[in-house]
Each structure stands twice: as structure tokens, then as C-alpha cells.
């Protein structure tokens, strides 16, 4: 029996040694992941030092290099046109060059370079006053005075916690601070007028934003999945890209600027806690799925200037009252349930499924055009029109509207219907930062490769430690079970 126990222990130890050997080999592979090679005007060593000698070398590297995290980036003294992504150059986008998710742990500029310098972990182009890139582990960012632009991907997936912006900053380009999960507050300088696509996408800790009064443009996805509670945009904002605030499920109150003409595709998609928003006069379009998933939005006021509402814009939402402007085109499933739908004009274009459910339809004008496309087989509303237009309704609607019976009421009765329908928002409990309130609407962005949190510790060390713990546990279990088995055999022999 002792020999059997000993053999088991020896077998377990042999397995542990084998696993340890494999882990050492894997660790070696991880540390040696850089394959020494070179191209025209660039080279990378086996310990992850990438040197770009000149402008042609940078172009060649973009076509043939493609490392995400490197230990050191060396800017050669002849490299003067270094950028991660130029979103304004179509030729660059169509020339087989891919934008790298470039994350150097250290940046060095060779002596004699006429354009670039490194300052506090930031690579700066002194000719156009742009922060072009940054070191991977930079945390407390101070943008130097005179900097006007932060380039695309400059802080992509960095460990940034705080930012102090230069007062001269005018432009933040695409993906600049994307996935900086520790970034908490943003206070922009007064000169800032442009925030590029996905600039702060996935910065899940950002809860406070103070915008510049000169800001004119917010790009697509710029603040998606942030933790903003209240959004007050300055009157200077003229354009907001699609999905700019998608998935901000802590967002409760939104104040849009007066001159905004369009709400783009999925602008507030999945903002599950949104309860209050103003739609300014002058607004012309609401895009597809703009408010899909905003389950706590119980009231909305459509401006008279609105001309089109896209498919699924307010799908599955429950409104007590919706007043439609005089002329309007409404896409499929644009509205969920409406208790009282008020039509102030007569020129409409509805599809069969524009409204999923409506209890009362109140018309304050002549018999409408375009309503007949609504699905009469699935909707059974009460239809009212008012006394001032009774003659037109009696002459033009002989068999009801869409087959629905109609009834004439006074203006006072119409006012009472509207007053009773005004909804009082009833927000649900605030979600936690990781709540997935609608399945697909989560405050957690899609999984992405995250930078390591400790540059000196290999994750495989923890794997090996776990294996050792398992071996020890197995030895203890065998040691405990063996005496019990011996005792049980002794009792059987005595019997």
C-alpha cells in the first residue's frame, strides 16, 4: 500500500514537473515574440526595439510590420512624417496600409531630428503642434501649452487616469483616448472645436464632461459606453455623429443644442436610464434606432420642424402622449406603444408597422393622407376628430378611417384627452456599471486586448503557482485517504 501511495505521489510530481517545463517554454516564447527582421528603412530586434529611419521606412513598416505592443520605438533623425492614422487622406486609406494599434512602452527620438521631440512620455510634432503618440504606461497626462491637435490613436488603450489639456487645443482626432478605462473626468479647453470618431470610446470610468463653448463637431461613437450622468451640449455644436453616446446607461438627462438638425443612427441606443431629453425646434430628422433601448424614456416632444423619423427610432418604448407635427414621414416600428397620438396636420407617410400599438388617435385637422397605410388588422384605436373640421371628415371619411369608427368631439374635450395623457416618467433603478439591461445593451464595451497591468510580471507565473497548489492539494488528499483505507482493510481482516 505504501508503494502504491508513493507511486501516485511520484506520478503527480512528474506531471507537475512536465507542466512546469511547458510553462517555462511558453514563457520563453512570450518573451521572444518579436522576430528580428527588417524592411526598407526600418528594423525590429528580437527584444522589441523598432527603429523607423525615414518617411519611406514608416510607409514600408505600415505595409509589412504590424506589431501592436513593442518595448521601444526609436524615431530616426530623418523621420519627419510620422502619424498613426490620417483619417483625412483617402489615398492613405486605399493604399494597402492598415492603421496599427501602436503601443510603444518607451519612445526615443534620435538626436538631430528636426520635427519630433519626446516630452513626459508624449511624442510631439513641433511643426504642426500635435501630440502624435504616447508611451503605453502614461497615466498623468499634461498636454503642453501650444499643442493644438491630439492625433488619431495617440492614447489608444493607454493607462491614462488624468488629463490636463492645453488651452490652445483645437482638435482631438479619431480613437485618440479609446479604451482608457481609468479616465474619469474631462474638462476641455475653450479653443477645442473638434472631437473625432471614437475618441473616448470605451472609457467606462468617464462620468463628468465639461465641453468647450467653441465645440462644433462630435464624431461617431466619440463617447459610447461612458458613464456620463448628465449631458449638456453647448450651443456651438452643429453636428453629432452616429452612436456618439451609445450604451451610456447611466445617462439620465440630455440637453441638445438649438441648432442641431439631425439625430443620427443609434445616437442614444441602449441609454437605459435616460428619462429626459429636449428635441430642439429646427430638428429635421431622427435616425434609425436613435432611442432604441431607452426603456425609461416615457415622454418626448416632437418639434414642428421634424420631417422624418427612422425605423425603430423609439421601438418598444411606452409613451403616454405623442404629438405629431404637420408633415412627417415615419419608418417601420418607429414607435412602440402610444396611449394618445395627436395629429396636428394631415400630410403623413406611415408604413404598415410605423406604430406597434396605439389606444387613441386624435386629429386636429382635415382627414389625413398616409395614415391608411397603418395596419388596420393589428391596430384598434379609438379615433376622434374635432368640431372645426367636422364637415371635411363627414364628407371625406364615409366608412371610418382605415375601417376604424370615428367620433367628433369638441376642442375642450380634445384638450382634456391631451391633459390626461401626459406621462410621468417612472425610471427604474440605476444599473450598475456592468449591468446588461437589455441583453445587447451593456455599459461594458466589446472585449478587447487590454495592456498588461504590471510590466514586470508574466501571467504564466500565476498559472504555475496554481499548478503547484493543485499538486499540494492532491498529495494532502492521498495522504488523508490512505490511512482510512488501511484501517478499513484491517477491520475486514479481523472479521
TORNUVO-30520 format. One record per residue (C-alpha): residue in one letter; x, y, z. Coordinates in steps of 0.25 Angstrom, whole numbers, padded with zeros to 4 digits, always signed. Example, Ala and Ser with C-alpha at 12.3 -4.5 7.8 and 13.67 -1.06 7.14 Angstrom:
a+0049-0018+0031;s+0055-0004+0029;
//
This chain:
x+0000+0000+0000;x+0011+0009+0003;x+0017+0007-0010;x+0004+0010-0017;x+0003+0023-0010;x+0017+0026-0013;x+0015+0023-0028;x+0003+0032-0028;x+0011+0044-0022;x+0023+0041-0032;x+0013+0042-0043;x+0007+0055-0039;x+0020+0061-0037;x+0025+0056-0051;x+0012+0063-0057;x+0015+0076-0049;x+0030+0076-0054;x+0025+0074-0068;x+0015+0085-0067;x+0025+0094-0061;x+0035+0091-0072;x+0024+0094-0082;x+0021+0107-0075;x+0035+0111-0076;x+0036+0108-0091;x+0023+0116-0093;x+0028+0128-0084;x+0041+0128-0093;x+0032+0128-0106;x+0024+0140-0100;x+0037+0148-0097;x+0043+0145-0110;x+0030+0148-0118;x+0038+0159-0126;x+0044+0153-0138;x+0056+0160-0143;x+0054+0165-0157;x+0055+0178-0165;x+0049+0185-0177;x+0052+0197-0186;x+0056+0208-0175;x+0052+0200-0163;x+0056+0189-0154;x+0052+0182-0141;x+0061+0174-0132;x+0057+0161-0124;x+0055+0169-0112;x+0045+0178-0118;x+0052+0191-0121;x+0046+0197-0134;x+0054+0207-0141;x+0048+0215-0153;x+0059+0222-0160;x+0051+0231-0170;x+0038+0234-0176;x+0039+0223-0187;x+0042+0214-0175;x+0030+0217-0168;x+0021+0215-0180;x+0028+0201-0182;x+0026+0197-0168;x+0011+0200-0169;x+0010+0191-0180;x+0019+0180-0175;x+0021+0182-0160;x+0009+0181-0151;x+0013+0180-0136;x+0003+0185-0126;x+0012+0186-0113;x+0027+0188-0115;x+0037+0191-0104;x+0043+0203-0110;x+0040+0212-0122;x+0052+0219-0128;x+0049+0231-0137;x+0060+0233-0147;x+0066+0246-0149;x+0061+0246-0164;x+0047+0242-0160;x+0038+0255-0161;x+0024+0250-0165;x+0020+0240-0154;x+0006+0238-0151;x-0003+0226-0147;x-0015+0229-0156;x-0018+0241-0165;x-0034+0240-0166;x-0034+0251-0176;x-0025+0245-0186;x-0033+0235-0195;x-0021+0231-0203;x-0015+0226-0190;x-0027+0218-0186;x-0027+0212-0200;x-0012+0208-0202;x-0012+0195-0194;x-0007+0202-0182;x-0014+0198-0169;x-0015+0206-0157;x-0007+0200-0146;x-0012+0199-0131;x+0002+0204-0128;x+0006+0203-0113;x+0021+0206-0110;x+0025+0204-0096;x+0036+0215-0098;x+0039+0225-0109;x+0052+0231-0113;x+0056+0241-0123;x+0069+0241-0129;x+0078+0254-0128;x+0077+0263-0140;x+0062+0260-0143;x+0056+0274-0148;x+0042+0271-0145;x+0039+0261-0133;x+0042+0262-0118;x+0038+0254-0106;x+0033+0261-0094;x+0027+0254-0082;x+0024+0241-0090;x+0018+0249-0101;x+0023+0249-0115;x+0021+0263-0121;x+0021+0268-0135;x+0027+0282-0133;x+0023+0286-0147;x+0008+0285-0146;x+0007+0285-0131;x+0001+0271-0130;x+0003+0260-0120;x+0005+0248-0129;x+0006+0237-0120;x+0009+0233-0105;x+0016+0223-0097;x+0008+0211-0092;x+0008+0213-0077;x+0006+0228-0077;x-0004+0231-0066;x-0004+0246-0062;x-0004+0254-0076;x-0001+0268-0077;x-0003+0274-0091;x+0008+0285-0093;x+0004+0299-0096;x+0003+0302-0111;x-0002+0288-0114;x-0014+0289-0124;x-0017+0275-0128;x-0016+0261-0122;x-0015+0251-0133;x-0022+0239-0136;x-0019+0227-0127;x-0010+0235-0119;x-0014+0229-0106;x-0022+0217-0111;x-0023+0206-0099;x-0013+0214-0090;x-0013+0215-0075;x-0018+0229-0075;x-0024+0234-0062;x-0024+0249-0062;x-0022+0259-0074;x-0019+0274-0073;x-0022+0280-0086;x-0014+0291-0093;x-0022+0304-0094;x-0019+0304-0109;x-0024+0290-0112;x-0033+0291-0124;x-0035+0277-0129;x-0036+0263-0124;x-0035+0253-0135;x-0041+0239-0136;x-0039+0228-0126;x-0029+0237-0118;x-0033+0232-0104;x-0041+0220-0108;x-0042+0209-0097;x-0035+0217-0086;x-0043+0211-0075;x-0037+0219-0063;x-0040+0232-0069;x-0050+0239-0060;x-0053+0254-0063;x-0051+0262-0076;x-0050+0277-0076;x-0048+0282-0089;x-0041+0295-0093;x-0048+0307-0099;x-0041+0306-0112;x-0046+0292-0115;x-0055+0291-0127;x-0054+0276-0132;x-0055+0263-0125;x-0052+0251-0135;x-0058+0238-0137;x-0058+0228-0124;x-0048+0238-0118;x-0053+0233-0104;x-0060+0221-0107;x-0060+0210-0096;x-0055+0220-0086;x-0064+0214-0076;x-0060+0222-0064;x-0063+0236-0070;x-0075+0241-0063;x-0072+0256-0064;x-0070+0265-0076;x-0069+0280-0078;x-0070+0283-0092;x-0063+0295-0099;x-0073+0306-0103;x-0066+0306-0117;x-0068+0291-0120;x-0075+0289-0133;x-0073+0274-0136;x-0074+0261-0129;x-0070+0249-0137;x-0077+0236-0138;x-0076+0227-0125;x-0068+0238-0118;x-0073+0235-0104;x-0080+0222-0105;x-0080+0213-0093;x-0076+0225-0084;x-0083+0227-0070;x-0088+0241-0072;x-0100+0245-0063;x-0104+0258-0070;x-0101+0263-0084;x-0101+0278-0086;x-0096+0281-0100;x-0092+0295-0104;x-0100+0303-0114;x-0088+0303-0123;x-0089+0288-0126;x-0095+0287-0140;x-0093+0272-0143;x-0092+0259-0135;x-0088+0246-0141;x-0096+0233-0140;x-0095+0225-0128;x-0087+0236-0121;x-0094+0233-0107;x-0098+0219-0110;x-0098+0210-0097;x-0097+0221-0087;x-0106+0214-0078;x-0104+0224-0066;x-0109+0236-0075;x-0122+0242-0069;x-0123+0256-0075;x-0119+0261-0089;x-0119+0276-0093;x-0117+0277-0108;x-0112+0290-0115;x-0123+0299-0122;x-0117+0298-0136;x-0115+0283-0137;x-0122+0278-0150;x-0121+0263-0148;x-0121+0252-0138;x-0112+0241-0145;x-0113+0226-0145;x-0113+0220-0131;x-0109+0233-0124;x-0114+0229-0111;x-0116+0214-0114;x-0116+0206-0101;x-0117+0218-0091;x-0126+0210-0082;x-0127+0221-0071;x-0130+0233-0080;x-0142+0240-0075;x-0142+0254-0080;x-0137+0260-0094;x-0141+0272-0101;x-0143+0271-0117;x-0140+0286-0121;x-0148+0294-0131;x-0140+0293-0144;x-0138+0278-0143;x-0141+0271-0156;x-0138+0256-0155;x-0137+0245-0144;x-0129+0234-0149;x-0131+0219-0149;x-0131+0213-0135;x-0127+0226-0129;x-0134+0223-0116;x-0136+0208-0117;x-0134+0202-0103;x-0137+0215-0095;x-0147+0208-0087;x-0149+0219-0076;x-0152+0230-0087;x-0167+0232-0084;x-0169+0246-0091;x-0164+0252-0104;x-0168+0265-0110;x-0166+0265-0126;x-0163+0279-0131;x-0171+0285-0143;x-0159+0285-0152;x-0157+0270-0151;x-0159+0263-0165;x-0155+0249-0163;x-0153+0238-0152;x-0145+0226-0156;x-0148+0211-0154;x-0148+0206-0139;x-0145+0220-0134;x-0154+0218-0122;x-0157+0204-0123;x-0163+0197-0111;x-0164+0210-0103;x-0177+0213-0096;x-0182+0228-0098;x-0194+0234-0091;x-0195+0245-0102;x-0188+0248-0115;x-0192+0260-0123;x-0188+0258-0138;x-0184+0271-0146;x-0192+0275-0158;x-0184+0267-0168;x-0176+0255-0165;x-0170+0242-0171;x-0169+0230-0161;x-0162+0218-0163;x-0165+0203-0159;x-0166+0200-0144;x-0162+0215-0141;x-0172+0215-0129;x-0175+0204-0119;x-0188+0207-0111;x-0195+0221-0111;x-0207+0224-0102;x-0211+0236-0109;x-0206+0240-0122;x-0209+0254-0126;x-0208+0259-0141;x-0207+0274-0143;x-0207+0273-0158;x-0212+0264-0170;x-0199+0261-0178;x-0193+0248-0173;x-0186+0236-0178;x-0187+0224-0170;x-0183+0209-0173;x-0192+0198-0168;x-0184+0196-0156;x-0179+0210-0152;x-0187+0209-0139;x-0188+0196-0132;x-0199+0199-0123;x-0208+0212-0121;x-0220+0214-0112;x-0226+0227-0116;x-0223+0235-0129;x-0227+0250-0128;x-0227+0258-0141;x-0227+0273-0140;x-0228+0276-0155;x-0234+0271-0168;x-0235+0256-0171;x-0220+0251-0172;x-0213+0245-0184;x-0203+0234-0182;x-0210+0229-0169;x-0217+0218-0178;x-0204+0210-0179;x-0204+0207-0164;x-0208+0192-0162;x-0223+0193-0159;x-0223+0178-0155;x-0214+0179-0143;x-0218+0193-0138;x-0231+0196-0132;x-0231+0210-0127;x-0242+0220-0123;x-0242+0231-0134;x-0246+0245-0131;x-0247+0258-0139;x-0251+0272-0135;x-0263+0280-0138;x-0256+0291-0146;x-0253+0280-0157;x-0266+0272-0155;x-0271+0275-0169;x-0258+0271-0176;x-0258+0258-0168;x-0272+0254-0171;x-0270+0257-0186;x-0257+0250-0187;x-0257+0239-0178;x-0270+0231-0180;x-0267+0217-0175;x-0258+0221-0163;x-0243+0223-0164;x-0236+0210-0168;x-0249+0203-0164;x-0248+0209-0150;x-0260+0217-0145;x-0258+0232-0143;x-0265+0241-0134;x-0266+0256-0133;x-0262+0263-0120;x-0261+0278-0116;x-0248+0285-0115;x-0250+0285-0099;x-0251+0270-0099;x-0239+0269-0108;x-0231+0277-0098;x-0236+0268-0087;x-0231+0256-0094;x-0217+0262-0096;x-0216+0267-0082;x-0220+0253-0077;x-0209+0246-0086;x-0197+0254-0081;x-0188+0243-0076;x-0180+0244-0063;x-0166+0237-0065;x-0164+0225-0056;x-0149+0222-0056;x-0145+0208-0052;x-0133+0206-0042;x-0120+0211-0047;x-0112+0200-0053;x-0098+0196-0048;x-0086+0199-0057;x-0087+0185-0063;x-0102+0183-0064;x-0107+0178-0077;x-0121+0183-0076;x-0125+0179-0090;x-0116+0167-0093;x-0109+0175-0104;x-0108+0188-0097;x-0097+0187-0087;x-0088+0198-0081;x-0077+0189-0084;x-0071+0190-0098;x-0067+0178-0106;x-0056+0170-0101;x-0043+0176-0105;x-0028+0173-0103;x-0024+0181-0091;x-0010+0185-0087;x-0003+0178-0076;x-0004+0184-0062;x+0010+0180-0057;x+0021+0181-0067;x+0030+0172-0059;x+0020+0160-0056;x+0017+0149-0066;x+0003+0144-0065;x+0009+0130-0067;x+0015+0131-0053;x+0001+0131-0047;x-0002+0119-0055;x+0009+0111-0050;x+0006+0115-0036;x-0008+0110-0038;x-0002+0097-0043;x+0007+0095-0030;x-0005+0098-0022;x-0013+0087-0029;x-0001+0077-0027;x+0000+0080-0012;x-0015+0078-0010;x-0015+0065-0017;x-0003+0060-0008;x-0011+0064+0004;x-0024+0057-0001;x-0016+0044-0004;x-0009+0045+0010;x-0022+0046+0017;x-0030+0035+0009;x-0018+0025+0010;x-0019+0023+0025;x-0034+0022+0024;x-0033+0011+0014;x-0022+0003+0022;x-0032+0004+0035;x-0043-0001+0027;x-0035-0013+0021;x-0031-0017+0036;x-0045-0017+0041;x-0049-0026+0029;x-0037-0036+0033;x-0041-0036+0047;x-0055-0040+0044;
//
